[in-house]
Amino acid sequence: MLRSLRAHPIAVVMIGLSIISLAAFFASNKTTSTPDAPSSQEAHSSASLFQRVGEDTIPYEDKQLMMQHAYATLESHFGRPFVSPKNVPEVEGYDKIYITLLSDNTIRCCQSGSADEDDTARTRLDIGEAVEDCIDDERFGGVFKKAEVEDADISFSIFFRKQPVQGTTIEELGSQIELGIHAIEVSKGSKRAYFKESVPISKNYSLKKTLERLCLKAKLDEDCYRDPSVEISKYDTLSFTGDREGDVVDLYRYNTLLNADAIDNVLLRDRIELAADWFRNNTDENGMLEYQYEPSDDKYSSDNNHVRQIATVWSVAVLRNVINDESLTPLVHATLDRYVKEMECNDSYCFINVDGDAKLAYNAFMILTLLHAPEYPLADKWMRILADGILSQQQKDGSYNTYFESDRNSGTDFYPGEAMYALMQLYDATGDERYLQSVQKAFPYYMKYWRGNKNTAFIPWHSQAYLLLYRATRDPRVADFVFEMNDWLIDNNQIQKSSHLDYIGGFPKNEPRYSTASYMEGINDAYSIAKIMGDEEHIRKYRDSIRIGTRFVLLTQLIPENAFYIKNQKRAIGGFRGKITDNAQRIDYTQHAIFAIMKAIENGVFVNN
């Protein structure tokens, strides 16, 4: 069953200092519902009797009536009492209405109606027919059973504004089809098949796989989309789901949109507590985190990444302390145990060597984790000798070698910034001047490096390290460089406006994804520097960026309202996805997201909402 279903009547989405209204999609013109089966003359006597899809929104109350009629049809089929509404609103201008029944968070059937377009009761008839046909649909585990009715959930998908799609390559078709927004049709002669806009989202399909499966559904060759004689069409869609109590939730790309003005610290706290649940529910037999979960398949990936394992358990340690939840301690300790065993030491320092790789990042994230798990045995000792390892890697020019006992020196855009951040946190905790001096020595080198090699990956870790450096030194060069990097990042990479409302705030512009959370971490710290300096221009710039960026990050989290189609809710809810269109959950997606959220709380970015 859907939990905590609430309507989200989004009126506007904040875009920096401007506003994009959803009226661009549907005007908010409320109309009355038609009586049951009106005559043609009655139906056409007033335009207000109809909702025209794509021009006028379907009012919330009318969606409730449509939903109630669908539930009434389902209940009455099995002889259960449920009163159908007397008035079911008629919707003009649509191509198809699809009804999907879900039970136990599993899609059980999906069908559309076929009433005549000129029938004045078309909407009522289509809903009724779609539900009846859905009950008899055997494709999703057999026909729908009476025992499933009590826990059934219903969703609507309305197709409208059919448009031809030109091209025979994925690149050409991808420039016209937006996954999760457009329904798709393929046809050749008498062979025809449709996919709702939700299919690639719930199945986690790429466009290529979506088209291949759709071709097979139409009984055409798997690569039929390459055939110029095959017609491909797309439809705009309007989707919503609801329950028997009358709660309806609008769906956008099978997700629930969120207005930045609706975000407050209470909501943010709820979201990081969901993330804590996700960490607890996704551990392996050794008590460590599973690296990646695939919700659509309910499977874990066999891949792993040791840097991300240690970095993520650092976030778990911080989260444990923030929400005062000791149930996360075994996870933290199990991970520390695993990597302490990989420690190699000489007379001067130690480093972590995993399968022949001794990355600078391992030392950095072990230090950061131990700082927030001081109860771990010998934590102070391990932090000191691991920090000595980082110091040993610094060269005369201020740079750090990124691998121990190796000529390999990759990871320059990540590992040094992570190491400098660890040193600065350790300096704040211990007052050991060696750590501060090392970062001061490194700063000019990496400032020059970035200016000659501008990239986005470098910015978040260095911004976080330099906030602590600026607090310690008040060096104006540090503040100026942080502003320089983050201004460039926002101006060139953040989506400020988009016809796809869920992309707004995301990074990068060509494909917004999980890295948005990483950039939010750095921009939050740039915002902190701006507040220290009283730089009102940068305060506004970074606050606006954080507001829409955090909103994007929240849209990638699976929560009860948008995970209704996922079978294993326990594993999925609380984790963050790689993209709006990809529900794979990797541990570092959630690591960066909760840090970004906690920084936004600390900075009071949403405190006035």
Residue pairs with C-beta under 8 A, 6 or more apart in sequence:
1 151
1 153
1 243
2 153
2 241
2 242
2 243
2 247
2 249
2 560
2 561
2 564
3 560
3 561
4 560
4 561
5 241
5 242
5 243
5 247
5 248
5 249
5 561
6 247
6 249
6 561
7 60
7 247
7 248
7 249
7 250
8 249
8 250
8 256
8 257
8 258
8 259
8 262
9 60
9 250
10 22
10 250
10 257
10 258
10 259
11 21
11 22
11 28
11 259
12 19
12 20
12 21
12 22
12 259
12 261
13 19
13 20
13 22
13 257
13 259
13 260
13 501
13 504
13 548
13 551
14 259
14 260
14 261
14 544
14 547
14 548
15 496
15 497
15 504
15 548
16 496
16 544
16 545
16 548
17 540
17 544
18 497
20 497
20 501
20 504
22 501
24 499
25 57
26 54
26 55
26 56
26 57
26 58
26 238
27 55
27 56
27 57
28 57
29 56
29 57
30 59
30 61
31 48
31 49
31 50
31 51
31 56
31 59
31 62
31 89
32 48
32 49
33 49
33 62
33 65
33 87
33 88
33 89
33 90
34 42
34 43
34 49
34 50
34 87
34 88
34 89
34 90
34 120
34 121
35 42
35 86
35 87
36 86
36 87
36 88
36 121
36 124
37 120
37 121
37 124
38 49
38 120
38 121
39 120
40 120
42 49
42 120
43 49
43 50
43 90
43 120
44 120
49 90
50 89
50 90
50 91
50 92
51 57
51 58
51 59
51 62
51 89
51 90
51 91
51 92
52 91
52 92
52 93
53 91
53 92
53 93
53 94
53 158
53 160
53 161
53 238
54 93
54 160
54 161
54 236
55 93
58 66
58 89
58 91
58 238
60 248
62 89
63 156
63 240
63 242
63 248
64 242
64 246
64 248
65 85
65 87
65 88
65 89
66 88
66 89
66 123
66 127
66 156
67 154
67 156
67 240
67 242
67 246
67 248
68 84
68 85
68 244
68 246
69 84
69 85
69 88
69 124
69 127
69 128
70 99
70 127
70 130
70 131
70 154
70 156
71 82
71 154
71 244
72 82
72 83
72 84
72 85
73 84
73 127
73 128
73 131
73 132
74 82
74 101
74 131
74 135
74 149
74 152
74 154
75 81
75 82
75 149
76 82
76 84
77 131
77 132
77 135
78 146
78 149
80 149
82 244
88 121
88 123
88 124
88 127
89 123
90 120
90 121
90 122
90 123
90 124
91 97
91 123
91 158
93 160
94 158
94 159
94 160
95 159
95 160
95 161
95 162
95 235
96 112
96 113
96 126
96 158
96 159
96 194
96 235
97 112
97 113
97 123
97 126
97 127
97 130
97 156
97 157
97 158
97 159
98 110
98 111
98 112
98 130
98 156
98 157
98 158
98 159
98 196
99 110
99 111
99 112
99 113
99 127
99 130
99 131
99 134
99 154
99 155
99 156
100 107
100 109
100 110
100 134
100 154
100 155
100 157
100 196
100 198
101 107
101 108
101 109
101 110
101 131
101 134
101 135
101 144
101 152
101 153
101 154
102 108
102 152
102 153
102 154
102 155
102 564
102 565
103 144
103 148
103 151
103 152
103 153
104 148
104 151
104 567
105 563
105 564
105 565
105 566
105 567
105 569
106 140
106 141
106 565
106 567
107 140
107 202
107 565
108 134
108 137
108 140
108 141
108 144
108 148
108 152
109 134
109 135
109 137
109 139
109 140
109 144
110 134
110 137
110 140
110 196
111 129
111 130
111 131
111 133
111 134
111 137
112 126
112 130
112 194
113 125
113 126
113 127
113 128
113 129
113 130
113 133
114 126
114 129
115 121
115 122
115 125
115 126
115 129
116 122
119 125
131 154
134 144
135 143
135 144
136 143
136 144
137 143
137 144
144 152
153 241
153 243
153 564
154 241
154 242
155 198
155 239
155 240
155 241
155 242
155 251
155 564
156 238
156 239
156 240
156 241
157 183
157 196
157 197
157 198
157 237
157 238
157 239
158 237
158 238
158 239
159 183
159 194
159 235
159 236
159 237
160 235
160 236
160 237
160 238
161 235
161 236
162 185
162 233
162 234
162 235
163 233
163 234
163 235
164 231
164 232
164 233
165 173
165 176
165 177
165 184
165 232
165 233
165 234
166 172
166 176
167 173
167 175
167 176
168 225
168 226
168 227
168 228
169 226
170 207
170 208
170 211
173 207
173 211
173 225
173 232
174 207
176 234
177 184
177 207
177 234
178 500
179 197
179 200
179 201
179 205
179 206
179 207
179 210
179 253
179 581
180 197
180 198
180 200
180 201
180 253
180 254
180 255
180 580
180 581
181 197
181 236
181 237
181 252
181 253
181 500
182 197
182 234
182 235
182 236
182 237
183 194
183 195
183 196
183 197
183 234
183 235
183 237
184 194
184 195
184 210
184 211
184 214
184 232
184 233
184 234
184 235
185 192
185 193
185 194
185 231
185 232
185 233
185 234
185 235
186 192
186 193
186 211
186 214
186 215
186 218
186 220
186 224
186 225
186 230
186 231
186 232
186 233
187 193
187 218
187 230
187 231
187 233
188 218
188 220
188 224
188 227
188 229
188 230
188 231
191 218
191 219
191 220
192 218
193 214
193 215
193 217
193 218
193 219
194 214
195 210
195 213
195 214
195 217
196 237
197 237
197 239
197 253
197 254
198 239
198 251
198 254
198 565
199 205
199 210
199 213
200 206
200 207
200 209
200 210
200 581
201 253
201 254
201 255
201 581
201 583
202 254
202 296
202 565
203 210
203 213
203 296
204 294
204 295
204 296
204 297
204 582
204 583
204 584
205 213
211 224
211 225
211 232
212 222
212 223
212 225
215 221
215 222
215 223
215 224
215 225
215 230
216 222
218 224
220 227
220 230
221 227
224 230
225 232
239 250
239 251
239 252
239 254
240 248
240 249
240 250
240 251
241 248
241 249
241 251
241 564
242 248
242 249
249 256
249 561
250 256
250 257
252 501
252 502
253 500
253 502
253 580
253 581
254 562
254 565
255 502
255 555
255 562
255 580
256 561
256 562
257 501
257 502
257 555
258 551
258 554
258 555
259 551
260 505
260 547
260 548
260 550
260 551
261 609
262 609
263 547
263 550
263 551
263 554
263 606
263 609
264 606
264 607
264 609
265 601
265 606
265 607
268 550
268 597
268 600
268 601
268 606
269 323
269 601
271 554
271 557
271 559
271 597
272 319
272 322
272 323
272 594
272 597
272 598
273 323
274 557
274 559
274 573
274 574
275 319
275 557
275 574
275 575
275 576
275 590
275 593
275 594
276 319
276 320
276 323
276 325
276 328
276 574
277 573
277 574
278 571
278 572
278 573
278 574
278 575
278 585
278 590
279 289
279 316
279 319
279 328
279 331
279 574
279 590
280 327
280 328
280 331
281 570
281 571
281 574
282 289
282 290
282 293
282 300
282 571
282 575
283 289
283 290
283 331
283 334
284 290
286 334
286 338
287 330
287 331
287 334
287 335
288 309
288 313
288 331
288 334
288 335
288 338
289 309
289 312
289 313
289 316
289 331
289 335
289 587
290 300
290 301
290 587
291 300
291 301
291 303
291 304
291 305
291 308
291 309
291 586
291 587
292 300
292 301
292 303
292 584
292 585
292 586
292 587
293 299
293 300
293 301
293 571
293 572
293 575
293 584
293 585
294 300
294 301
294 583
294 584
294 585
295 558
295 563
295 566
295 568
295 571
295 572
295 583
295 584
295 585
296 566
296 583
298 567
298 568
298 571
301 584
305 588
306 339
306 354
306 357
306 359
306 362
307 359
307 361
307 362
307 365
308 586
308 587
308 588
308 591
309 335
309 338
309 339
309 587
310 335
310 339
310 361
310 362
310 365
310 366
310 369
311 361
311 365
311 368
311 418
311 588
311 591
312 587
312 588
312 590
312 591
313 331
313 332
313 335
313 336
313 369
314 365
314 368
314 369
314 372
314 591
315 590
315 591
315 592
315 594
315 595
316 328
316 331
316 332
317 328
317 332
317 369
317 372
317 373
318 372
318 595
318 598
319 325
319 328
319 594
319 598
320 326
320 328
320 329
320 332
320 372
321 372
322 598
329 373
332 369
332 373
332 376
333 373
333 376
335 369
336 366
336 369
336 370
336 373
336 376
339 352
339 354
339 362
339 366
340 382
342 352
342 353
342 354
343 350
343 351
343 352
343 353
343 382
344 350
344 351
344 352
344 353
344 358
345 351
345 385
348 388
348 392
349 385
349 386
349 388
349 389
349 391
349 392
350 363
350 382
350 385
350 386
350 388
350 389
351 358
351 362
351 363
351 386
351 389
351 404
351 405
352 358
352 359
352 362
352 363
352 366
352 386
353 404
354 362
357 403
358 403
358 404
358 405
358 406
359 402
359 403
359 404
359 411
359 415
360 390
360 393
360 400
360 401
360 402
360 403
360 404
360 411
360 415
360 416
360 418
360 419
361 402
361 411
361 414
361 415
361 418
361 419
363 386
363 387
363 389
363 390
363 419
363 422
364 390
364 415
364 418
364 419
364 421
364 422
365 418
365 422
366 382
366 383
366 386
367 383
367 386
367 387
367 390
367 422
367 425
367 426
368 421
368 422
368 425
370 376
370 379
370 382
370 383
370 386
371 383
371 425
371 426
371 429
373 379
374 380
376 382
383 426
387 422
387 423
387 426
387 435
389 404
390 400
390 419
390 422
390 423
390 438
391 423
391 434
391 435
391 438
393 400
393 401
393 402
393 404
393 419
394 400
394 438
394 441
394 442
395 401
397 445
398 441
398 442
398 443
398 444
398 445
398 446
399 416
399 442
399 445
399 446
399 449
400 415
400 416
400 419
400 442
401 409
402 408
402 409
402 410
402 411
402 412
402 415
402 416
403 409
403 410
412 449
413 453
413 455
413 457
413 458
414 457
414 458
414 461
416 442
416 446
417 446
417 458
417 460
417 461
417 462
417 464
417 465
418 461
420 438
420 439
420 442
420 446
420 461
420 462
420 465
420 469
421 461
421 464
421 465
421 468
423 435
423 436
423 438
423 439
423 465
424 435
424 436
424 439
424 465
424 468
424 469
424 472
425 468
426 432
426 435
427 433
427 435
427 436
427 439
427 468
427 472
428 468
428 472
436 469
436 472
436 473
439 465
439 469
440 469
440 473
443 466
443 469
443 477
443 478
443 481
446 458
446 462
447 477
447 481
450 458
450 459
450 462
450 485
454 488
456 489
456 493
456 507
456 508
456 515
456 519
458 485
459 485
459 486
459 489
459 519
459 522
460 518
460 519
460 521
460 522
461 522
462 482
462 485
462 522
463 482
463 485
463 486
463 521
463 522
463 523
463 525
463 526
464 521
464 522
464 525
466 478
466 481
466 482
466 525
466 529
467 482
467 525
467 526
467 528
467 529
469 475
469 478
470 478
470 479
470 482
470 529
470 532
471 532
479 529
479 533
482 525
482 526
482 529
483 526
483 529
483 530
483 535
483 538
485 522
485 526
486 522
486 523
486 526
486 542
487 538
487 541
489 507
489 519
489 522
489 523
490 523
490 541
490 542
490 545
493 507
493 508
493 509
493 519
494 505
494 506
494 507
494 509
494 519
494 545
494 548
494 549
495 503
495 504
495 505
495 506
495 507
495 509
495 512
496 504
496 548
497 504
498 504
502 552
502 555
502 580
503 512
503 552
503 580
504 548
504 551
504 552
505 512
505 516
505 545
505 547
505 548
505 549
505 550
505 551
505 552
505 553
506 512
506 513
506 516
506 549
506 552
506 580
507 513
507 515
507 516
507 519
507 549
508 515
511 579
512 552
512 579
512 580
513 578
513 579
513 582
514 556
514 576
514 577
514 578
514 579
514 586
514 588
514 589
514 592
514 593
515 592
516 549
516 552
516 553
516 556
517 553
517 576
517 589
517 592
517 593
517 595
517 596
518 592
518 596
519 549
520 546
520 549
520 550
520 553
520 592
520 596
520 599
520 600
521 592
521 595
521 596
521 599
523 542
523 545
523 546
523 549
524 542
524 546
524 596
524 599
524 600
524 602
524 603
524 605
525 599
526 538
526 542
527 538
527 539
527 542
527 543
527 546
527 603
527 605
528 603
529 535
529 538
530 538
530 539
530 542
531 539
531 603
543 605
546 600
546 603
546 605
547 605
547 606
549 596
550 596
550 597
550 600
550 605
550 606
553 576
553 593
553 596
553 597
554 597
555 580
556 576
556 577
556 578
556 579
556 580
556 589
556 593
557 574
557 575
557 576
557 577
557 593
558 566
558 572
558 573
558 574
558 575
558 576
558 577
558 583
558 585
559 573
559 574
560 569
560 573
563 569
563 572
563 573
566 572
566 583
572 583
572 585
574 590
575 585
575 589
575 590
576 585
576 589
576 590
576 593
577 583
577 584
577 585
577 589
578 584
578 585
578 586
578 589
600 606
